[in-house]
Amino acid sequence: MLDARCWSPITDCWNNQEMNGQQFFTSAKQNTNYAYAVGRIRALETKLLDAMAIGRLLEAENAQEVLKTLSEGEYEDSLLAISDAADFETALNIEQERVYSLIDKLSLDPQLTSIFRAKWDFHNLKALLKASYLKSADSVESTSQVAATDGVLVDSGLIPVDAIKFTIEPDDEQSGGGLSLTGSTQDGDDGSKCVISALEDAQAQYAESQNPQMIDIVIDNHLQNFLYNRAAEHSNLFLCGYFGAIADLTNIKSFIRVKMLDEGVRLLDAVLLPYGSLDRDIYISQFDETVENFAASLSNTLYAAVVGEGVRGWTDGHSLAIYEKLSDNYLMNYIRPAKYMVFGVEPLIGYLLAKEHEMKLIRIIVIGKLNGLPSENIKERLRDTYV
């Protein structure tokens, strides 16, 4: 699937130092040209939802009241596009695009900051490729699943959705044309080559296995490879560390999930993401041990608290919900120091990630309200805020 370079140690890209007990990563470039942009971000950070604001949303009587409360603040314009709370995802997509566009304008390193848009290209690729195989299944169930695909596509990527559709199914009458295998790798590169590579690899793996799960596995690996390498090319230690932490936390979850499903070590070996700080041999060597023993083997790592409590949640209820919540909190703690940086692109990245996280919290609350869950149950699923 991916070449050997994908498994090189994360330490090749970033160095770390202790700060207040947290892993704190600094950029290789302290760029004073970002003074104006950082000033804008500092003003916008005051509008982020804090714990008290999230608490008010949680206390709302229903989903419509949640959105009404949000419309009194920064989400006002985005919410004008909908009239029904059930369509809240449309409003969140509009807000997400507004934030991406702002970062596009403020960034002096567009190739770096655009990777957060590029992740949606890989997301759309997965959805469209699986839909194309379902379409060929020619059943009532597959037809309904294909029809639902448009609901999960996101227009915030760098590559037009129609272009990805045309590349997967060139015989369809689509606008936009296919992706180019010979696209430029200079400034303005939208990652088309990486998306093409992911597509070809996923098609080959599916043809061999006939297992739709391989589509997710292959494309997720290519996405991680793209994100980490782009951060490394720009010598951005902050992002290298962030994507490395995502790999570690995802791999730990994959270990638990593979064990939960009673699958073999071969599947685990396939799903492990590259560029984590934890050696892949840790997962493979521990595979025959219990999940509890695996957690104990990580007691001296940065993830000890997350894994310890997360595994207890899995043991008690066979659910990864607690682990996923703690993982999100870990990543939020990682990016929070960007609030105190006065130079460089990191404050912009921190704000963008904080907004994505904030929208996740809103999503948890609205979905809970739409499904009639008690506020206490929804509260258990909420993550920490950035501010």
N, C-alpha and C positions, 0 to 999 in steps of 0.2 A: 504494500500500500504506500506508505511514506518511506522515503529513503532514510538511511542511518543518521543523517544529520538532525533529523527531527528528535532524536533521543539524546542529544548532547546535553550535558548538565546545565541547569539554569544558572549556575555560578559563572558560566562563560559570559553572561550578559550583564548581571547585576551584582553589586556588592551591597552589604547592608550594615547598619549600625544601630545600636540600641538607643531608643529615646523614649523615656517614660514607660519602659517595659514593653513598648510596641516596636514592631519592625518598621523603621522609617526609611523611606527611599528618597533620595534627592536626584534631581535631574543633572545630567552631565553639563547642561548649558543653563546658566543663570542669565536669561535674556531680558535685559532692561527694556527692550522694544515692546514688551508685553505690559508696560506700565498702564497704558490706557485701558487695555482689555481687562486686566486684573481689577482696575477700578470699577469697570462696569459690572464685573462678576460680583464684587463685594456688595454692590448695591442690590443686585438681584438675589443674593443669598439671604438678604433680610426678608424676602418674600416667600422663602421656602417654608413649608409646613413643619412646625416643631411639634413636640409631643403633645402640647396642650391643644393645638389646632387639630391634630389627628384625633384626640380625645373628643372634641366637639363633633367631628364627623361620625365617630362611633356612637355618640349619644343621639344622633338623628333618628327620627321615628321610622323612616323608610329610605329606600334608595333615592327617590325623588328629592327628599329633603337633604340628603347628602350632596347631591348635585346643586341644589339651590344654595347651600352654604358655600360650596366651591365657587359658584358664579359670582360671589361677592368679592372675590379676589382675582388672582392671576389667571384663573381658568375661565374667566367671563367670556372672552371672545371664542374660545374653543367650544364652549357649551352652547353657543348660539346656533350651532349647526344641527342640534338634536332637540327633539321635543319629548322623547320617551326615554326614561332611565335605562331601559333595556338596550338602548343604542349607545351606551356610555363609551364603548370601545372606539367608536368613531371620533368622539371628542378627545379621547386620550391620544389617538393617532394624530389628530390635528395639533394638539399641544406638543407632542413629541417632535413633529416636523418643525414647529416654530422654534423649539430649542435647538435642533440640529442646524437650522438656517442661521440662527444667531451665532452659534459656534463657528459655522462656515465663514461668517463675516469677520469675526474677531480673530480667528486663528491665523498665525503667520506660518504655520506648519500644516497646511491642508492635507498633505499626504498622510500625516500622522493622525490628525483628529478625524479624518473621514473614515477611519476603520470602524467607527461605531455605526456608520451607515452601512458599511460593507457587510457587517454581520447579518443584515437583513437580506442581502443577496443570497447568502448561503441558506438562510431560513426559507426563502422563497424557492430556492432550488430543490430543497428536500420536499416541500409540499407539492411542487409541480411534477417532480419526477415520480413520486409515489402515486400521484393522480394519474399519470400517463400509464402506469402499469395496471392500476385499477380499471382504467377505461378499457384496456385490452381484455379484462376478465369478462366483460359483457354480461353483467348480471344486474338485477334491480338494485341490490345493495351497493354494488360498486358504482352504479350510476348516481345514486344519491350522495355517496361519499365524494365523488368527483365534483358534483354540483356544489358541495359545501367547501371546496377548496378555496374559492374566491374569498370566503370569509376569513381565512387565515393569512392571506397574502398581505404584505406590508409594502407600501409605496415609498418608504423612506430610504431605500437602498440607493446605491450608486448606479446600478444597472436597471434599465426599464424592465418591468415584469414581462411585458410582451416579448422583449428580446430573449429572455430566459425561456419562455414558452416556445418561441420559434426555434431555439437551439435544440430543445428536447424533442420537439415534433416539427421538423422543418416542412412537412407536407401540409400542415395546417395553414389556412389563410389568416396570417397574423400581420399586424403592423409592427414596425420597429426593426425587423431583420434580426439575424443571428449574431452571436458574439464572435469576435475575431480572435483566432488563435495567434495572430501576429501583432496584437495590440502593443502599443508603446509601453515600456517600463519606466519612462522618464516621468517628470512632473505631470500630474493629472491622471496617472494610471488608476483605473477604477477597480482593479483586481480581477478583470475579466479572465486573464490567463489562469488564475488560481481557481476561479469558478469552473472554467472549462476542464481543468485537471481534476477537480473534485467530481464533476459530472461523469467524465470518462471512467474514473476509478470506481465510482458507485455503480455505474452500468455494468462494468466488468465483474464486480463482486456479486451483484445481483444475478447476473447471467449464470454464474458458477453455483451460487447457493440457493437461488430462488427464495431467499429470505428477505422480506422487506426491512427487517431490523438492520441489515447490513448497510442500507442506504443511510440511515441515521448515523451509524458508527463511522462509516467512511467520510461522510461530509463533515461531521463534527471534528474529526481528526484534521481534515484539511483546513477547517476554519481556525482551529487552535494554532496550526502551523502558520497560517497567514497572519493572524493577529500578533503572535509573538515575534515572528520574523520582521514584521513591519515596525514594531516597537524597537527591536534590536537594531535595525538599519538606521534608525534615528537616534540611537544611543540613549533612549529614554528609559532610565532605570526604574522610574516610578511605574511605568506601564508594564515593563518586563516582570517586575515583582507582582503586579496585580494579576496578569495573565498566568503567571506561575502559580499563584495562590488558587486561582480558579481551577487550574489543572489538578492540583492536589486535592482540593475539596470535592471536585467531581469524581476523581479516581477513587477516593475513599467511599463515596456514595455508591459508585459502580461496584466496588468490592462487596458491599453489604447487599446490594440488590441482586447481584449474580448468585450470592450465597442463598438469599431469600428465595430465589426462583429455582434453586437446586440445579443450576447450570454448571458446566464444566469450566476448567481453568483456561481452556482454549478461547472461550468467549471473553473471559476477563482480559486475557492478553490482547484481544482485538480491540476492546473498548477503551483501554487505558490511553489517556491523552498525553501527548508529549510535553516536555518542558516544565514539569513539576519539580519541586525540590526534593521530593521523596522518590528514591530510586524504585523503578518498577520491580526490581527483584524482591522488594519488601512485600509487595502484594502477592507475587507468585509463590514465594517461599512460605507465606502465611495462609495460603489458600486452604490447606487441609485442617487448619486450626478453627476454633470457634470464632464467631464475630467478637465475643468478649475478649478472647486472647489477642486477637488482631488489634483491638482498641488499646489493650495494655501495652502492646509493642510500640505504640505511638505516644506513650506517656511522656517522653522527653522531647517531643517535637512542638512546634508552634501551634499545632492543632489539638493538643491534649484535651483542653476544656471542651472544645466543640465535639470531638469524637466521644469523649467520656459520657457527657450528658446525652448526646445524640443517640449513642448505642443503647443507653438505658431506656430511652424513649422507644427505640425499635424493639428491645426485649420485652417491654411492658405491653406495647400495643401493636407490634409488627407494623409500625408506621415510621416513615422517614421525615414526617412533618417537623418534628423538633430539630432534627439534624439540619434540615434545609433552612429553617429559621435561624439557627445559630451560625450557619455558613454565611448567610446574607449579612448577619450582624458582624461577622469577622471581616468581610469585605468592606463593609461600611466603616469599620474602625481603621482599616487599612488606608482608605482614601481620605479620611477626615483631616489628616495633617495638611492636605492641600489648602484648607481654609486659611492656614497661617503662612503660606508661601507668598512672597511679595514679587517674585520674578518667575518667568518661564510659563510654559503652556499648562503646567499641572493644575493651577486653579480652574482653568477652563474645563479640563477633563474631570476634575472633581465635581464641578457644578453639573456638568452633563450627566455624570453617573448618579449624582444625588437626585436629579430630576427623574431619571429612569426609575430609581428606587422609590421615590415619592409616588410615582404613578402606579407602581406595584402595590403600595400600601392602599391607595385609593381603590384599586381593582379588588383587593381582598375585601375591603369594607363594602363596596357596592354589590359584589357578587354575594356576599354573606347576607346583605339586606334583601336582595332580590329573592334569595332562597329561604328567607324567613328565619335565619339562624339567630339565636339569642346573642346579645352584644358581648357577653362574657366569652362565648365560643369564638366569636370573631376576634376578640382581643387577644386570645391565646395564639393566634396565627400572625399577629402583627409584629413587624420588625422594628428595630431602633431607627430613629430619624437621623439625618445628617447634621441638623442644627438642634 
